[in-house]
Amino acid sequence: MSSRIGFHVSISGGISNSVDNALKIGCNAFQIFSRNPRGWTAKPLQGNDVENFRKKLNESKIDRDSTFVHMPYLPNLSSSNSKLHKKSTNALIEEMKRCSTLGIPYVILHLGKHGEKGKEDGINQLQKACNSATKNRIRDYKSVMIILENGAGGRNSIGSKFDELGLILDKLKSSSSRSNSFGICLDTCHAFAAGYDLRTKEGVNETLDEFRSKIGLSNLKVIHLNDSKEDLNSNRDRHEHIGLGKIGKEGFREFLRHNAVRKLPIIMETPIDSRRDGPGNLKVVLDLLT
């Protein structure tokens, strides 16, 4: 079973606080935004904060390979708008540099939405952005891997279906000088919203068999474990507490015990409200694994 389970945690008051926040909940994996996710400008990382982050992480029992940075919300790497695309590409490059400074080996990104020129153009734009970020990367962030996250689907979306995600990954790997620069994050809420039924053992097996054939399990690097407030195939990205949404406990029990998932880092992005908090969701997941 996975011994690397955690949450997206806050960096409020300084990035080094994220390690404390993760440990408080009982995490042995975690994800952060390295900056304000709702703005374009990022404050430079402070040397003492970086030093504290690295020190705290080294002294914790959290493996560096179980730490992730998530891209902010505003960039759209698939946009046909040249100004937005350039801004988004620069944001990805900056995020990779910040990952390297912190010693975090992965940056997770949403693939974005294509514009009026259509899906093929959107995929080409995404490829162009990722190639720019990996092609001439300076030595100090060459080890940072770009992780593509499956989408929930909907209007103009890219990468919500496994065949399309596999095609994008193949394009990126074949056009990059470093084919090991890319991997996949599978978000359970997004997959369910995109039409992959995870409610039963049969559904879980079918979904992961399709992932294996269209993308390849060796490319799966991390799981975003989230239940869904919305129905199967809703194309709506609304996360719910584990077992309290439309996927349900039985589906998560089968998913978590599947061989394709058992050894991967698992990150929850579940709500915090009066019904349940982080430790509550962690307890549910640990109970499902026993």
C-alpha positions in Angstrom: 0.0 0.0 0.0 1.0 3.6 -0.5 2.9 5.0 2.5 3.0 8.4 0.8 -0.3 10.1 1.5 -0.9 13.8 2.1 -2.7 17.0 1.1 -2.3 20.3 -0.7 -1.1 22.5 2.2 -0.9 26.2 2.8 2.3 28.3 2.5 0.8 31.2 4.5 3.5 33.0 6.5 6.3 31.5 4.4 6.9 28.4 2.3 8.8 26.7 5.1 5.5 26.6 7.1 4.2 24.1 4.5 6.3 21.4 6.0 4.9 22.1 9.5 1.4 22.2 8.1 1.9 18.8 6.4 3.4 17.2 9.5 0.6 18.5 11.7 -2.0 16.7 9.6 0.1 13.5 9.5 1.2 13.7 5.9 4.1 11.9 4.4 3.5 13.6 1.0 2.3 17.1 0.2 1.6 19.7 -2.5 1.9 23.5 -2.5 1.4 26.6 -4.6 4.9 28.2 -4.5 3.1 31.7 -4.7 -0.3 33.3 -4.8 -2.2 31.0 -7.2 -4.7 33.8 -8.3 -2.2 36.4 -9.5 0.4 36.7 -12.3 3.2 38.2 -10.2 5.2 36.1 -7.8 7.2 37.4 -4.9 10.8 36.2 -5.1 11.6 33.3 -2.9 13.4 34.5 0.3 16.8 32.8 0.9 16.1 32.2 4.6 12.7 30.8 3.9 14.1 28.5 1.2 16.9 27.4 3.6 14.2 26.7 6.4 12.1 24.8 3.9 14.9 22.5 2.8 16.1 22.0 6.4 12.6 21.1 7.7 12.0 18.8 4.8 15.3 17.0 5.3 14.6 16.6 9.0 11.1 15.3 8.4 10.3 11.7 7.3 8.8 13.1 4.0 10.6 11.9 1.0 11.6 14.8 -1.4 10.1 12.6 -4.3 6.7 13.0 -2.5 6.6 16.8 -2.8 4.9 18.7 -5.6 4.3 22.3 -6.7 1.0 23.0 -8.5 0.9 25.7 -11.2 -1.2 28.8 -10.4 -4.7 29.1 -11.9 -4.3 31.9 -14.4 -1.9 30.5 -17.0 -3.4 28.8 -20.0 -0.7 27.0 -21.9 -3.2 25.9 -24.7 -4.4 29.4 -25.5 -4.3 30.7 -29.1 -3.9 34.2 -27.8 -0.2 34.9 -28.3 0.1 37.4 -25.4 -1.6 35.0 -22.9 0.4 32.1 -24.2 3.7 33.8 -23.8 2.7 35.0 -20.3 1.6 31.4 -19.4 4.9 29.9 -20.8 7.0 32.3 -18.8 4.9 31.4 -15.7 5.7 27.7 -16.3 9.5 28.4 -16.6 9.4 30.6 -13.5 7.6 27.8 -11.6 10.2 25.2 -12.7 13.0 27.5 -11.4 11.2 27.9 -8.1 10.8 24.1 -7.8 14.5 23.7 -8.4 15.3 26.4 -5.8 13.1 24.5 -3.2 14.4 21.1 -4.2 10.9 20.0 -5.3 11.2 17.6 -8.3 7.7 18.0 -9.8 5.4 20.8 -11.1 1.8 19.8 -11.8 -0.2 21.7 -14.4 -3.7 21.9 -15.9 -3.6 21.7 -19.6 -5.9 24.6 -20.1 -8.5 25.3 -22.8 -8.0 25.8 -26.5 -9.3 28.9 -28.2 -11.2 29.7 -31.4 -8.6 27.9 -33.5 -9.7 24.5 -32.1 -8.3 21.5 -30.2 -5.4 20.6 -32.6 -4.1 24.2 -32.3 -4.5 24.1 -28.5 -2.5 20.9 -28.3 0.2 22.4 -30.5 0.3 25.5 -28.2 0.6 23.3 -25.2 3.5 21.4 -26.8 5.2 24.7 -27.8 5.0 26.0 -24.2 6.3 22.8 -22.6 9.1 22.6 -25.3 10.1 26.2 -24.5 10.3 25.3 -20.8 12.4 22.1 -21.3 14.4 22.9 -24.5 16.9 25.4 -23.3 16.5 24.8 -19.6 19.4 26.0 -17.6 21.3 23.5 -15.5 19.7 24.5 -12.3 16.2 23.2 -13.1 16.9 20.4 -15.6 15.7 17.8 -13.0 12.2 19.2 -12.6 9.5 17.0 -14.2 6.4 18.5 -15.8 3.3 16.6 -14.6 0.2 16.8 -16.8 -3.1 16.5 -14.9 -6.2 15.0 -16.5 -9.1 17.5 -16.9 -12.8 17.2 -16.0 -13.8 17.9 -19.6 -16.3 20.5 -20.8 -16.2 23.2 -23.3 -12.8 23.7 -25.1 -11.0 21.4 -22.7 -7.9 19.5 -23.5 -6.7 16.2 -22.0 -9.7 15.0 -20.1 -9.8 11.7 -22.1 -7.0 9.2 -21.8 -6.4 8.7 -25.5 -5.9 12.5 -25.9 -3.7 12.7 -22.8 -1.6 9.8 -24.2 -1.3 11.5 -27.6 -0.2 14.8 -25.9 2.4 12.9 -23.8 3.8 11.1 -26.8 4.1 14.4 -28.7 5.9 16.0 -25.8 8.3 13.1 -25.3 9.1 12.8 -29.0 9.8 16.5 -29.4 11.8 16.9 -26.3 15.5 16.2 -25.9 14.6 14.7 -22.5 11.8 12.2 -22.7 11.8 11.7 -19.0 10.8 15.4 -18.5 7.1 14.5 -18.5 4.6 12.4 -16.4 0.9 12.2 -15.6 -1.2 13.1 -12.5 -4.5 11.2 -12.4 -7.2 13.2 -10.5 -10.1 10.9 -9.5 -12.7 13.7 -9.4 -11.7 14.9 -12.9 -11.7 11.4 -14.3 -15.2 10.7 -12.9 -16.5 14.1 -14.2 -15.0 13.2 -17.6 -16.9 9.9 -17.7 -14.6 7.3 -16.1 -16.7 5.3 -13.6 -14.8 4.7 -10.4 -17.7 3.6 -8.2 -17.1 -0.2 -8.4 -14.3 -2.7 -8.7 -15.2 -3.4 -12.3 -15.3 0.4 -13.1 -11.9 1.0 -11.4 -10.3 -2.0 -13.3 -11.7 -0.8 -16.6 -10.5 2.8 -16.0 -7.0 1.8 -15.1 -6.8 -0.8 -17.9 -7.7 2.0 -20.3 -5.1 4.2 -18.7 -2.5 1.4 -19.1 -3.3 0.9 -22.8 -3.7 4.6 -23.8 -1.0 6.2 -21.7 1.1 3.5 -19.9 1.3 3.0 -16.1 5.0 3.9 -16.1 4.0 7.5 -16.9 1.7 7.7 -13.8 3.6 9.6 -11.1 1.0 10.9 -8.6 -2.7 10.6 -7.7 -5.0 13.5 -6.8 -7.5 11.7 -4.6 -10.8 13.6 -4.6 -14.4 12.6 -4.5 -16.9 14.4 -6.7 -19.9 16.5 -5.8 -21.2 16.1 -9.3 -22.5 13.1 -11.3 -20.5 10.8 -13.6 -19.8 12.6 -16.9 -20.9 16.0 -15.6 -17.7 17.7 -16.8 -17.8 19.7 -13.6 -14.7 20.0 -11.3 -16.1 20.1 -7.8 -14.2 18.2 -5.2 -15.8 16.4 -2.2 -14.6 14.6 0.9 -13.5 11.0 0.3 -16.5 8.7 0.4 -19.1 11.5 0.8 -19.4 12.2 -2.9 -20.7 10.5 -6.0 -17.7 8.1 -6.3 -18.2 6.8 -2.7 -16.2 4.7 -0.3 -16.5 1.4 -2.2 -15.0 2.9 -5.3 -12.1 4.4 -3.3 -11.5 1.2 -1.5 -11.0 -0.6 -4.8 -9.0 2.3 -6.4 -6.6 2.6 -3.5 -5.9 -1.2 -3.4 -5.3 -1.5 -7.1 -1.8 -2.5 -8.0 -1.4 0.5 -10.4 -2.0 2.9 -7.5 -0.7 1.2 -4.4 2.9 2.6 -4.5 2.2 6.0 -5.8 2.2 9.3 -3.8 -1.4 10.4 -3.1 -2.4 14.0 -2.6 -5.9 15.0 -1.5 -7.4 18.4 -2.4 -10.5 17.9 -0.4 -12.6 20.7 1.2 -12.2 21.8 4.8 -15.7 22.4 6.4 -17.9 21.6 9.3 -18.4 18.0 8.1 -14.7 17.0 7.9 -11.2 18.3 7.9 -7.8 17.0 6.6 -7.1 14.5 9.4 -10.7 13.3 9.0 -10.1 12.5 5.3 -6.7 11.0 6.1 -8.4 8.6 8.6 -11.0 7.5 6.0 -8.2 6.7 3.5 -6.1 4.8 6.0 -9.2 2.8 7.0 -10.0 2.0 3.4 -6.4 0.7 3.0 -6.6 -1.7 6.0 
